[in-house]
Amino acid sequence: MDVKSVYGAQKRKRRLFLLSTISLLAVTAVAGLCIGSEMVSFPDMLVSIGNALFPDIFEPAGRWQGPVVIELYAPRVVMAILAGFSLAIAGTVMQSTLRNPLVSPFTLGLSSAAGFGAAVGIVLGPALLGGSYAMGVTFLGMEFTLSNIFVTVLAFATGLLSTVVVLVIGKRMNTSRSVVILTGVIVGYLFQAGITALKYVSGDDSLRGITGWLMGRMWEVDWKAVVIALPVVAVCSILIIKDSQVFNAITAGDDVAKTLGVDVERFRRRSLIIITLAASTCLAFTGIIGFIGLMAPHICRMIIGNDQRFLVPVSGVLGALILLVSDTVSRTILAPIEIPVGVIMYLLGGVFFIYLITRRNGRVLE
């Protein structure tokens, strides 16, 4: 078989996998709009969405079906897709630019750091901003307060700080892959210590919010969170996907990339800042969600290879699917009791992480 035929077969395989993943994501999204603590039939779900978009054409589905679908289920489905997509491409970019198969937003401490920033905003925001903390503006019929923006900005700042610390230590010490992972774990523990201190000094309402946030809670997600996260994730994803060809050069080695005219250090910093912004913005609303940035790129790499032009977008779609399935399971398996989605992800991610370490006699760490 000649090279052209092999390339054609690989391209068809990648397209088939992408279409299959998108189809599963669409089916899961529809299921997520129908099932939960309250079950909504498929026709009522369609009518509820139609009434929300075209109230002059569609009558309300019922007294409770419309609000449940539009105000409770729909924003969670959209946010799960955004968060899963951003965390997956963040993991893909980290693994490519750092050339380390075990790095991800969770293992490098970005999730814990973003969590610390969000916790600071939740607990100390009223004291730091005073009366302006509750000030807001109306946009698209929704009231946005300064607290929404403040929490997001702090999550991004602390998430970026954790990434910078890991990069600086890794560069100065010229460390191995395993030490980079350990550095990320240590940085994560430091921010976890800060979160614990904030929990200790917080009031009952703040403590309840932080505790649920640490477990990866999606039940407080609303359309305001989606409106803030959607443009950030969209712009960051476009910028990363546009540069996917450059990631191919960097995965081949810094020297190879430099001979192709790539300013490696500048490109690496730029890429990590972009994915930190996307991931931290979503984590500010969803809470700490681990392992998606590790699982999705590895699964896609096993199936479609390491070509970043395909790996980045396909990993994003698969990450969105993983988180959406996990969130749907978390709110239905013990309904009406809801399990934090972080619990589901810890179980899945822990098993997958053990598999990565133990397969091929541990050579994944070399």
Secondary structure, 3 states (H helix, E strand, C coil): CCHHHHHHHHHHHHHHHHHHHHHHHHHHHHHHCCCCCCCCCHHHHHHHHHHHHCCCCCCCCCCCHHHHHHHHHHHHHHHHHHHHHHHHHHHHHHHHHHCCCCCCCCCCCHHHHHHHHHHHHHHHHHHHHHHHHHCEEEECCEEEEHHHHHHHHHHHHHHHHHHHHHHHHHHHHCCCHHHHHHHHHHHHHHHHHHHHHHHHHCCHHHHHHHHHHHCCCCCCCCHHHHHHHHHHHHHHHHHHHHCHHHHHHHHCCHHHHHHCCCCHHHHHHHHHHHHHHHHHHHHHHHCCCCCHHHHHHHHHHHHHCCCHHHHHHHHHHHHHHHHHHHHHHHCCCCCCCCCCHHHHHHHHHHHHHHHHHHHHHHHHHC
